[in-house]
Amino acid sequence: MNPIYLEIAVVVLGLLLLAAESFAGPGRKSGIAHPAITGLILVFVATFWIDPLAMDVTAPYARFYSADFLAVFFKQLALLSTIVVLIMAQEYAPVVEASLPSSRRGAGLGEFYALPVFTCAGLMWMASAVDFVLIFVSLELVTISFYILVSYMRQDRGSLEAGVKFLVLGALSTGFLIYGITWIYGVTGQTNLHAIAAVIPALKHAAAPALLFGLGLVLVSLGFKVAAVPFQFWVPDVYQGAPTPITAFLSVASKAAGFVVLLRVLQAFVVVPYLQEKIMLLMAILAGITMVFGNLAAIPQSNLKRLLAYSSVAHAGYLLLGVASLGAPFAGMAVLFYLGAYLIMTLLAFLIMAVVSKTVGGDDIADFNGLNQRAPHLAFAMLLAMASLAGVPLTVGFLGKLFIFEAAFQQGHFVLIALGIVTVASGFYYYLKVVRAMYWQQPADPEAPEIPVGVAARLTIAILCALTIWLGVYPAPLLSLIR
């Protein structure tokens, strides 16, 4: 099957959902989530029948679109993330409805389920983009969808503030991207990444400053997308203000797509030694300051969303350490494994947060006090998520960090490894604050009823918990998928 049919299927699904939403009655909008989840599951299953070699390389779109195994892997990540986010959105729907104007109650949820599908299509195109034109178009499809989703709770001031900040800074990062692409095109005369890689070795040495300047501007834009320091200042406010399912989507799928674009762009520019040396040095510096800042900023946080926001910055640092070590034979696999592990443990944490905050009405760490007494299964699942994010052995998060550090060791990044070990140790403190609240603190209301969990959410939590432990003990299935 031609890989391009995957995106076509997702876009058609999104259009059908919008059409169904238009004709559905006010009380039936929430039903849009079920066909959305079912359709994406079918597309995900279809990815295992994709043959990257079946694509017609003479087709007009082949200059912009790649269907290699890396692209298929990231498409699977995007589809899985969107499926879990839609399940999360079903659980979080009462909070979203309560924040809408009274005239829209019961009628304002259709787009909340349809827009993530279009976002997923953009993420899948980003995974296959090998031309700056398609990178820009797919990135804008994703970003514009997120502008709407972040500020979806229009009666909530935090959501509106998050939407405005994301809009302003997203537009700024887009400006950097366009300006950088312009410089690169001016030097090389190409926008296709493969063509740029072929042209660079023939360029004169005098063209290197202009080329590096253009690449630097593109990296600034991608730094915004992956939340690397010093481009992370939008993260805590946007993560806290956005609806919890959208925060999870930003944290996982958007970051993964940003990293696949980063990998493809760097692959085109490291074809000559003098560029490779400068670029990898820059990646190493970014990795170091991102790891340190993300972990230190997370320590004093009392709001779980802000804690996970700075945690997201810290994990971007570990991923950048893997990118800075791409000369090592194992580095590429380490980065992809870490992204897969990060998807599992982060979606698990946000799914539990969405379920709990729907009932308790807040997302501070204090709102999780005594969770073990009210919902032992949710407390245990959150314990697993926090342990994996911290890097406790026998979890998938531990192996992810171990593989990254192994690749960095092969490249001789001993200072960065030392920084990474120290920051991982600091991560234990703030992740275990959540565990302490759940198991050692008393609930604010001992008579509070048990927290309800939907069937789909309960099944998803069980699967994510099983994957967290299984892949932490036996990582072969994920490694074989990556290979």
C-alpha positions in Angstrom: 0.0 0.0 0.0 1.3 3.5 -0.9 2.2 5.3 2.4 0.6 8.6 1.3 -2.9 6.9 1.6 -2.4 7.1 5.4 -2.6 10.9 5.5 -5.4 10.9 3.0 -7.4 8.6 5.2 -6.8 10.8 8.3 -7.8 14.0 6.4 -11.0 12.3 5.0 -11.8 11.0 8.5 -11.4 14.6 9.9 -13.7 16.0 7.2 -16.3 13.3 7.8 -16.2 14.1 11.5 -16.8 17.8 10.8 -19.7 16.9 8.6 -21.2 14.6 11.2 -20.7 17.3 13.9 -22.6 19.8 11.8 -25.7 17.6 11.6 -25.5 16.1 15.1 -27.9 17.5 17.7 -26.6 19.5 20.7 -26.6 16.5 23.0 -24.9 14.2 20.6 -21.7 16.0 19.9 -19.7 13.9 22.3 -20.4 10.8 20.1 -18.0 12.3 17.6 -15.1 10.8 19.7 -16.0 7.2 19.0 -15.7 7.2 15.2 -12.6 9.3 15.5 -10.9 6.8 17.8 -12.1 3.8 15.7 -10.9 5.4 12.4 -7.5 6.3 13.8 -7.1 2.7 15.2 -7.8 1.4 11.7 -5.2 3.7 10.2 -2.7 2.7 12.8 -3.2 -1.0 12.0 -2.7 -0.1 8.3 0.7 1.3 9.0 2.0 -2.3 9.6 1.1 -3.1 6.0 2.9 -0.1 4.6 5.8 -0.9 2.2 8.1 2.2 2.0 9.5 0.8 -1.2 6.0 0.8 -2.8 5.9 4.6 -3.2 6.2 5.9 -6.7 9.5 7.9 -6.6 8.6 9.5 -10.0 5.3 11.0 -8.6 5.2 14.8 -8.3 4.9 14.6 -4.5 8.0 12.4 -4.1 10.2 15.5 -4.1 8.5 16.7 -0.9 7.4 13.4 0.8 9.5 10.5 2.1 8.1 7.2 3.2 11.1 5.6 4.8 10.9 3.5 7.9 11.7 6.5 10.1 8.6 8.3 8.8 6.4 5.2 9.3 7.6 4.9 12.9 6.8 8.5 13.7 3.4 8.2 12.0 2.7 5.4 14.4 3.7 7.6 17.3 1.5 10.4 16.1 -1.5 8.0 15.6 -1.1 6.4 19.0 -0.8 9.8 20.7 -3.9 11.1 19.1 -5.9 8.0 20.0 -4.9 8.3 23.7 -5.6 12.1 23.6 -9.1 11.5 22.3 -9.8 9.0 25.0 -8.5 11.5 27.5 -10.7 14.2 25.9 -13.7 12.0 26.6 -12.9 11.8 30.3 -12.2 15.6 30.4 -15.3 16.6 28.4 -17.3 17.7 31.5 -14.6 20.2 32.4 -14.5 21.6 28.9 -18.3 21.8 28.7 -18.5 23.7 32.0 -16.0 26.3 30.7 -18.0 27.0 27.5 -20.7 29.7 27.3 -24.1 28.5 28.5 -25.4 28.8 24.9 -22.8 26.3 23.7 -23.1 23.7 26.4 -23.7 20.3 24.8 -22.9 21.7 21.4 -19.3 22.8 21.7 -17.5 19.5 21.9 -17.6 18.3 18.3 -14.6 20.4 17.2 -12.7 19.4 20.4 -12.7 15.8 19.0 -12.3 16.6 15.3 -9.4 19.1 15.4 -6.9 16.6 16.9 -7.5 14.4 13.8 -6.3 17.2 11.5 -3.4 17.8 13.9 -2.5 14.2 13.6 -2.5 14.5 9.7 -0.1 17.5 10.1 2.2 15.5 12.4 2.2 12.6 10.0 3.2 14.9 7.1 5.9 16.4 9.2 7.3 12.9 9.8 7.6 12.4 6.0 8.6 16.0 5.0 12.0 16.1 3.2 11.4 19.6 1.8 11.3 22.9 3.6 8.0 23.7 1.8 6.2 20.7 3.2 7.9 21.1 6.6 6.4 24.7 6.8 2.9 23.7 5.5 2.6 20.7 7.8 4.0 22.6 10.7 1.4 25.4 10.2 -1.4 22.9 10.0 -0.3 21.5 13.4 0.3 24.9 15.0 -3.0 26.5 13.8 -4.9 23.6 15.2 -3.1 23.9 18.5 -3.9 27.7 18.6 -7.6 26.7 18.7 -7.3 23.7 21.0 -5.1 25.5 23.6 -7.7 28.3 24.0 -10.7 26.1 23.6 -12.0 26.7 27.1 -13.1 30.2 26.2 -14.6 31.2 29.6 -11.4 30.2 31.4 -8.9 33.1 31.7 -6.0 30.7 32.0 -6.9 29.0 28.7 -7.3 32.3 26.9 -4.0 33.6 28.2 -2.3 30.3 27.2 -3.8 30.6 23.7 -2.6 34.2 23.2 0.9 33.4 24.4 1.1 30.4 22.2 -0.2 32.4 19.2 2.3 35.2 19.6 5.3 33.0 20.2 4.2 30.5 17.6 4.0 33.3 15.0 7.5 34.5 16.1 9.0 31.0 15.7 7.3 30.7 12.3 9.0 34.0 11.3 12.4 32.5 12.3 11.7 29.4 10.2 10.7 31.3 7.1 13.7 33.6 7.3 16.0 30.7 7.9 14.6 28.8 4.9 15.1 32.0 2.8 18.8 32.2 3.7 19.4 28.5 3.0 17.7 28.8 -0.3 19.7 31.9 -1.2 23.0 30.0 -0.5 22.1 26.6 -2.0 19.3 27.4 -4.4 17.4 24.4 -3.0 14.6 23.7 -0.5 14.7 19.9 -0.8 16.8 18.4 2.0 18.4 15.7 -0.2 19.3 18.3 -2.8 20.8 20.6 -0.1 22.9 17.7 1.2 24.2 17.2 -2.4 24.9 20.9 -3.0 26.7 21.7 0.3 30.0 19.8 -0.4 30.4 21.8 -3.6 29.9 25.2 -2.0 32.9 27.5 -1.3 34.1 27.8 2.2 33.1 31.5 2.2 29.4 30.4 2.0 29.6 28.7 5.4 28.7 31.7 7.6 25.5 32.5 5.6 24.6 28.8 5.5 25.1 28.5 9.3 23.1 31.7 9.9 20.2 30.3 8.0 20.4 26.9 9.8 20.6 28.8 13.1 17.3 30.5 12.4 15.7 27.2 11.5 17.1 25.7 14.7 15.6 28.6 16.7 12.2 27.8 15.3 12.6 24.0 16.0 13.9 24.9 19.5 10.5 26.5 20.2 8.7 23.3 19.0 10.8 20.9 21.1 10.9 23.3 24.1 14.7 23.5 24.3 16.3 26.2 26.4 16.4 29.2 25.9 13.2 28.9 23.7 11.1 27.2 26.4 9.6 30.2 28.1 6.1 29.6 26.6 5.9 26.0 28.0 4.8 26.4 31.7 2.0 28.9 31.1 0.7 27.2 28.0 0.8 23.8 29.5 -1.0 25.0 32.7 -3.7 27.0 30.9 -4.5 24.5 28.1 -7.1 21.7 28.6 -5.2 18.7 30.0 -5.6 16.4 26.9 -4.2 19.2 24.7 -1.3 19.7 27.1 -0.6 16.0 26.7 -0.8 16.3 22.9 1.6 19.2 23.0 4.0 17.4 25.3 4.2 14.2 23.3 3.2 14.3 19.7 4.3 17.9 18.9 7.7 17.2 20.5 8.2 14.0 18.6 7.4 15.7 15.3 9.7 18.5 16.1 12.5 16.0 16.7 11.9 14.1 13.5 12.2 17.4 11.6 15.3 18.3 13.5 16.9 14.9 12.7 16.1 15.3 9.0 17.4 18.8 8.8 20.6 18.0 10.6 21.2 15.0 8.4 21.2 17.3 5.4 23.8 19.7 6.9 26.3 17.4 8.6 27.6 16.1 5.2 30.9 18.1 5.5 33.2 17.9 8.6 33.4 21.7 9.3 29.6 22.0 9.5 29.2 18.8 11.5 31.7 19.9 14.1 29.9 23.3 14.7 26.4 21.8 14.6 27.1 19.0 17.1 28.9 21.4 19.4 25.8 23.6 19.4 23.5 20.5 20.0 25.7 19.5 23.0 25.5 23.0 24.5 21.8 23.1 24.1 21.5 19.6 25.6 23.5 20.6 28.7 21.6 23.9 29.5 18.2 22.3 28.7 18.8 19.4 31.1 20.0 21.6 33.9 17.3 24.3 33.5 14.4 21.9 33.1 15.2 19.9 36.2 16.1 22.8 38.4 12.9 24.7 37.4 10.7 21.7 38.1 11.9 21.3 41.8 9.9 24.2 43.4 6.7 23.6 41.4 3.5 22.9 43.3 1.2 22.6 40.3 1.4 19.2 38.6 0.9 20.6 35.1 3.8 23.1 35.5 5.9 20.4 37.0 5.4 18.2 34.0 6.0 21.2 31.7 9.4 21.8 33.1 9.9 18.0 33.1 9.1 18.1 29.4 11.9 20.7 29.0 14.3 18.3 30.9 13.4 15.4 28.7 14.0 17.5 25.6 17.6 18.0 27.0 18.1 14.2 27.2 16.8 13.8 23.6 19.2 16.6 22.5 22.0 14.7 24.2 21.2 11.8 21.9 21.0 14.1 18.9 24.5 15.5 19.8 25.8 11.9 19.9 24.5 11.0 16.4 28.0 10.0 15.3 27.7 6.9 17.6 26.3 3.8 15.9 23.6 3.4 18.6 22.5 7.0 18.9 19.7 7.1 16.4 18.1 4.1 17.9 18.5 5.5 21.4 16.7 8.8 20.4 13.8 6.9 18.8 13.5 4.5 21.8 13.5 7.5 24.2 10.7 9.1 22.2 8.7 6.0 22.3 9.3 5.6 26.1 8.5 9.3 26.6 5.2 8.9 24.8 4.1 5.9 27.0 5.0 7.4 30.4 3.9 11.0 29.7 0.5 10.0 28.2 0.0 7.8 31.3 0.6 10.6 33.7 -1.6 13.1 31.8 -4.4 10.6 31.4 -4.5 10.0 35.2 -4.4 13.8 35.7 -7.3 14.3 33.4 -9.4 11.7 35.2 -8.5 13.0 38.7 -8.8 16.7 38.0 -12.2 16.2 36.4 -13.4 15.1 39.8 -11.4 17.1 42.3 -11.5 20.3 40.2 -7.8 21.1 40.2 -4.4 20.0 39.1 -2.2 21.0 42.0 0.0 18.3 43.6 -2.1 18.9 46.8 -5.2 17.8 44.9 -3.7 14.3 44.7 -3.4 14.1 48.5 -4.6 10.7 49.7 -5.4 9.4 46.1 -4.4 5.9 47.2 -7.4 5.9 49.7 -9.9 7.1 47.0 -8.6 5.2 43.9 -5.7 2.8 44.6 -5.5 1.7 41.0 -5.1 5.3 39.8 -2.5 6.0 42.5 -0.5 2.9 41.4 -0.7 3.9 37.8 0.6 7.4 38.6 3.3 5.9 40.7 4.5 3.9 37.7 4.4 7.0 35.5 6.4 9.1 38.0 8.9 6.3 38.5 9.4 5.8 34.8 9.8 9.6 34.2 12.3 9.7 37.0 14.2 6.8 35.5 13.7 4.0 38.2 15.1 0.7 37.0 12.7 -1.9 35.5 10.7 0.9 33.8 10.9 2.0 30.2 12.1 5.4 31.3 15.2 3.9 32.9 16.2 2.1 29.7 15.5 5.2 27.6 18.0 7.3 29.7 20.5 4.4 29.8 20.6 4.1 26.0 21.0 7.9 25.6 23.9 7.9 28.1 25.5 4.9 26.3 25.4 6.8 23.0 26.9 9.9 24.7 29.6 7.7 26.2 30.5 6.4 22.8 30.9 10.0 21.6 33.0 11.0 24.6 30.5 13.5 26.1 31.6 12.8 29.6 30.8 16.2 31.0 27.2 16.0 29.6 26.9 12.5 31.1 27.9 13.8 34.5 25.4 16.6 34.1 22.7 14.1 33.0 23.3 11.9 36.1 23.1 14.8 38.5 19.9 16.1 36.8 18.3 12.6 36.8 19.0 12.5 40.6 17.3 15.9 41.1 14.3 14.6 39.1 13.7 11.9 41.7 12.9 14.7 44.2 10.2 16.4 42.3 8.6 13.3 40.8 8.4 11.7 44.2 6.6 14.7 45.6 3.6 13.4 43.7 4.1 9.9 45.1 4.3 11.4 48.7 1.1 13.3 48.2 -0.8 10.2 47.0 0.5 7.8 49.6 1.5 9.8 52.7 -0.8 12.8 52.8 -4.4 12.7 54.0 -7.2 13.7 51.5 -8.8 17.0 52.0 -12.2 15.3 52.2 -12.0 11.8 53.7 -15.7 11.2 52.7 -15.2 12.1 49.0 -16.7 9.6 46.6 -14.6 7.3 44.5 -13.2 8.8 41.3 -15.1 7.5 38.3 -13.1 6.1 35.3 -14.6 5.3 31.9 -14.1 1.9 30.4 -11.9 3.2 27.5 -9.7 5.2 29.9 -9.4 2.2 32.3 -8.3 -0.1 29.5 -5.8 2.5 28.2 -4.3 3.1 31.7 -3.9 -0.7 32.0 -2.2 -1.0 28.6 0.2 2.0 29.3 1.1 0.5 32.7 1.8 -2.9 31.2 4.0 -1.3 28.5 5.9 0.8 31.1 7.0 -2.3 32.9 7.2 -4.8 30.0 9.4 -2.6 27.8 11.5 -1.7 30.9 12.3 -5.4 31.4 12.1 -6.6 27.8 12.7 -3.8 25.3 13.1 -6.0 22.3 9.6 -5.4 20.7 10.2 -1.6 20.6 13.8 -2.0 19.5 12.8 -4.3 16.7 10.1 -1.9 15.6 12.7 0.9 15.5 15.2 -1.2 13.5 
